[in-house]
Amino acid sequence: MGKKRIAIVGAGAVGAHVGGYLTRNGKDVTLIDPWPEHVEVMRTRGLTLTGLTPPECFTVNCRAIHVTELQAATRKGLFDIAFVSTKSYDTIWATAMIKEYLAPNAFVVSLQNAINEERIAGVVGWGKTVGCIASTISVELREAGHVYRNVQLGGARHTVFRVGEVHGRKTPRVEEVAAMLACVDSVKVTDNLWGERWTKLGVNCMRNPVSAATGRGGNANDRDPVTRRLAIRLAGEAVRIGKAHGYQLEKMYGMEPELLMAAEGGDKSAMETCESIMLEATKFRNDEQRPSMGQDILKGRRTEIDYLNGMVVAKAAELGLKVPANEGIAAVVRRVERGEVAPSPELVSGI
């Protein structure tokens, strides 16, 4: 049997980063993306990855195609594994597109922010759906064919990739995906996909919208007491709602869920502890790091606000609970996204 054919649908920051490492490691990878210039650079000059240490900086020749070239690209064989690494709002069409080019026993891996497994399953079925969380990876596609990583490798300090089945069992196929991703960074197979997903959602909710609303990077917001405490409140509300829905949560950004919930509930000591952890974390990334939603605002693109903080608000409403910080930041980001106001730290001061 030959190599498994791997498709990465959405060769943005995360998709290209992972695809570049897999390609360098000898895997049969096809990067599929709708941005013509990005595709052209990758297949003519190669894909360049830049990290914080010399081993992370390299250019690799890769197979990259535009979405319009997918049919021709599969004449030599169907795909065995498809990573969907698009924005949440593009999940359904991206999955429907690749579905027609999957081998009979193939499956689709959600390598995305937010919680999109149900959307993927709605297209290919639950039996062909696998989840993969990329935690604290902080990559950025600043120009065509070039991805920057702005934080240190996770390694033994932090597990970046968590691969799991929707039913929680550890199967050969998730072990296979985990083994593949080990060449990129630290990885584990999880039996708690939904808890891991909600945990990552909480991290996204505390990082992404604050950057989008203020126009600042992660370190600048973490060093500002106002935005630092807002981020903790956003995460604490997400913890409270996740627990109310029965999720088994992990640490969020190095903080225990109970600590975040206590801080959000008004415990001054808990808030101070959370703040010290956040300030310490600024040492592990450079000042250029900007969460993906902040990048979207800079590039004039649609954000995932409705799939992140908007989801916390919706899930809170299902239980008749209130999440004023998440509701407030979501409203601000939507105004920024529509062009009604410019990003500014002042926009979040009253949340």
Stockholm file with secondary structure:
# STOCKHOLM 1.0

chainA/1-351         MGKKRIAIVGAGAVGAHVGGYLTRNGKDVTLIDPWPEHVEVMRTRGLTLTGLTPPECFTVNCRAIHVTELQAATRKGLFDIAFVSTKSYDTIWATAMIKEYLAPNAFVVSLQNAINEERIAGVVGWGKTVGCIASTISVELREAGHVYRNVQLGGARHTVFRVGEVHGRKTPRVEEVAAMLACVDSVKVTDNLWGERWTKLGVNCMRNPVSAATGRGGNANDRDPVTRRLAIRLAGEAVRIGKAHGYQLEKMYGMEPELLMAAEGGDKSAMETCESIMLEATKFRNDEQRPSMGQDILKGRRTEIDYLNGMVVAKAAELGLKVPANEGIAAVVRRVERGEVAPSPELVSGI
#=GR chainA/1-351 SS CCCCEEEEECCSHHHHHHHHHHHHTTCEEEEEESCHHHHHHHHHTCEEEECSSGGGCEEECCEEEEGGGHHHHTTTCCEEEEEECSCGGGHHHHHHHHHTTEEEEEEEEEESSSCCHHHHHHHHCGGGEEEEEECSCCEEEEETTEEEECBCCCTTTCCCEEEEETTCCCCHHHHHHHHHHTTTSCEEECSCHHHHHHHHHHHHHHHHHHHHHHCCCHHHHHHSHHHHHHHHHHHHHHHHHHHHTTCCCCCBTTBCHHHHHHHHTTCHHHHHHHHHHHHHHGGGBCTTCCCHHHHHHHTTCCCCGGGTHHHHHHHHHHTTCCCHHHHHHHHHHHHHHTTSSCCCGGGGTTC
#=GC SS_cons         CCCCEEEEECCSHHHHHHHHHHHHTTCEEEEEESCHHHHHHHHHTCEEEECSSGGGCEEECCEEEEGGGHHHHTTTCCEEEEEECSCGGGHHHHHHHHHTTEEEEEEEEEESSSCCHHHHHHHHCGGGEEEEEECSCCEEEEETTEEEECBCCCTTTCCCEEEEETTCCCCHHHHHHHHHHTTTSCEEECSCHHHHHHHHHHHHHHHHHHHHHHCCCHHHHHHSHHHHHHHHHHHHHHHHHHHHTTCCCCCBTTBCHHHHHHHHTTCHHHHHHHHHHHHHHGGGBCTTCCCHHHHHHHTTCCCCGGGTHHHHHHHHHHTTCCCHHHHHHHHHHHHHHTTSSCCCGGGGTTC
//
